[in-house]
């Protein structure tokens, strides 16, 4: 277990950063009236469980001492009597805006399943599947090995109108390898420093402050500098495709700190709101920008394994995702549909009017019904109100069905 600093110090640090920065899956139906977006912002929350996203805080994970639970900050901030109240308390922007104006996949209460197809259920394979559109068995560790697959970010950066307009920021020093920085030549801020090649006083200030923050986890900086570097990029560099990888949800979960895991989710939601509102206040982005939200893997489903993921935690296969933007019909919580994280890559491209599969034919198709004005049929209708186990879900075209792999040690991230 890594040694962590007291909560009060972390709050002080966060305040300082803010002050300084100021079935077979079917292809979507053809568009019949909604124009694609010009830009897309993609934000991921590492290891964020679907349980909290859809149901809010889990009281059973807050501790065993009843008096301590009800007196805790987490209980006061995030516990409510109803599911709607709990999830809105933790993720207010997601549930008041994204779920209302966009589409959300993966809620079992709506017979919807979202899952990863790589069979290992940890981060590098998860991000590679999500951004390259295919689960590659060669990507089977978190080692710093350049990704042999072309991601949608790299592919878009070579499309007309996107050259030099694709940027990525992440709270993990493996991100440059996931995006194969040596080949893709993308501008990538991985926390070391958060803002590479700084041009503005604010970027330099963010980098200086990041150097003064405590190093809690090897290779994984706190989210705040990454958040503000991405915001500054949006304001001053104006990328057409912007990816932000947030990591504290996963890190605090591995530490067994459910209180800080919930707080990290809340701060992630606040950042997503700031990104969206900043974009909507800029002429280049307002009413021309799509938003994609997702996670790279799930976590355990019980009090004994919620902190973990990987091959020995089959529940970690389950994920969630959401899309919102000018070309996406507001369908809210999608009903009776099974989707895979591999579909996110083609979705990112489709949202800005590009077809990723022309360059990467092996990639999974875009999410059903998120582009164009037509409502696509459900990819996989689940019978009645019983959620079909993910292991029984249909495979993507050309990919084997997902089955639980043998147990093995679970790496962090």
Buried (B, 14 or more C-beta within 10 A) or exposed (E): EEEBEEEEEBEEBBEBBBEBBEBEBBBBBEBEEBEBBBBBBBBBBBBBBBBBBBBBBBBEBBBEEEEEBEEBEBBEBBBBEEEEBBBBBBBBBBBEBBBEBBBBBBBBEBBBBBBBBBBBBBBBBBBBBBBBBBBBEEBBEBEEBBBEBBBBBBBBBEBEEBEEBBBBBBBBBBBBBBBBBEEBBBBBBBBEBBBBEBEBEBBEBBBEBBEEBEEBBEBBBBBBBBBBBBBBBBBEBBBBBBBBBBBBBBBBBBBEBBBBBBBBBBBBBBBBBBBBEBBEEBEEBEEBBBBBBBBBBBBBBEEEBBBBBBBBBBBBBBBBBBBBBBBBBEBBBBBBBBBBBBBBBBBBBBBBBBEBBEBBEBBBBBBBBBBBBBEBBBBBEBEEEEBBEBEEBBBBEEBEEBEBBEEEEBBBB
